[in-house]
Amino acid sequence: MHFKLPELTKRYYSIGEVADIFDVNTSLLRYWEKEFPKLHPKKNNKGNRAYTPKDIEQIHLVFHLVKERGFTIEGARKKLRENADDVAQEAEVVNRLMSIRERLMKLKREL
């Protein structure tokens, strides 16, 4: 299972929108927020979260480690703490490879 992060065009996203992007429950996003210090979306007076594209990129790294690579929460937290840049680079490479694969599959269908 590989996930390709869509283009993020808005300034802020609700928790429901972010959950839809990653096809996860909002409760999982709230849980990850407690477990990963870098996940801290803005909250209004009612407690509604407003995720920036930067927040969503951080969620994408957690998603990549936990859902795609099979890391435990503790393992993912440790990996991000020690090698966040490597994780981001790896996730970007996976995204690029998925884009190339999609283009190749499209070409194959057209032939």
N, C-alpha and C positions, 0 to 999 in steps of 0.2 A: 504494500500500500504506500504510494507516494503521493504527496500533496503538493500542488502548485499554488503558491500564493497569488491571488489575483491582483490586478493593478488597484492600488488604493487611491481613490480620487477625492475622498471627502476629508475634511479636517478632523472630524470626530465620528466615532461609531458607537452605537449602543451595545450593551452586552449581548442582546439578542442577535444583532447583526454579526458580531464577532463569532458567536456560537454557530450561526449559519455558515459563515465563511469556512470554519474548520469542521463543520458537521459534528459538533459536540454539544453536550448539555451546558446550559449556563452555570449549573452547579459545579461542573468541572473547572470552568474558568475561575469561579470564585475560590475553589480549592487550590488551584495553581497559584492564585494571587497570594494565598497564605503561605505557600511552600517556597515560592521563588521571590526573593527580595526585589529583583528588578522589575517585577510586574506590579505596577502601582498606578492604575488609571485614575484620572481625576474623578471626584465624586461631588455631586451637588448637595444641597441641604437635605434633600430627601434620601440621599445615599445612592442615587442612580449613577452608574459608571459611564464615563465618556473616554473611550479608547482612541488614542492618536495612532497614526500609521506606525510610529516608532514603538508604541505599546504592542501593536499587532505583530510587528517584526519579532519582538521578544517572545510573544506567544508562539510564533512560528518556530523559533528555535526550540522551545520546550516541546512543542508538538512533534517536531522532527526527532528529538531524542527519545521521548517517551512512547509515542505512537508508531513511529516508523522504524526506529532503531531498537526499541524494546528495553530501554534503560528503565531502572527503577527511579522513583522520585529522588531518592538520595543520590543515586548515581548521576542523574541528570543535573542535579544541583551542584554536585562536585565538578562535573565536566564543564558546566558553564562558569563556575568560579575559577577553574584552572585554565580553561582554553576557550573562552567565549568567541574569540576571533576565529579559531579553527572550526568551531561548530557553525558559525555564520558562513564561513567560506564553504564548508561541506554542504550545507543546506542550499547555498547558491549554485554549487556545481550540480547537485541533484536536480534543482529546478531547470537549469540549462539543459541538462541531459533529457529531462522529460519533454521540454519544448522541442528539442531535436527529434526525439522519438515520435512525437505527435506529427511533426512535419514529414518525417519519413513514412509513417503509416498513411498519411494523406496522399503522398506521392504514389505509394504502392497501390492504394485504392484507385487512383486515377489511371494507372497503367493498365 
